[in-house]
């Protein structure tokens, strides 16, 4: 039986971002509804800060990948995407 490489078994940064964002939204909802004790709220806040940082890192990695794909010779030349109005 062939073993999958570590890269194949790890979730993509996008998948990690989506899971982290979902969990962060759930934590915020619980905190907003007052369903948690003070101690639970503090633990949820700490968890939320970690999830927020993970999301920020995933977004930064995605932005870098887009820049590199846009112009590998000059990634700084990438311009923000402007959707059609």
Secondary structure, DSSP 8 states (H G I E B T S, - for coil): -----HHHHS--HHHHHHHHHHHHHHHHHHHHTT-S-HHHHHHHHHHHHHHHHHHHHHHHHHHHHHHHHH-TT-GGG--------
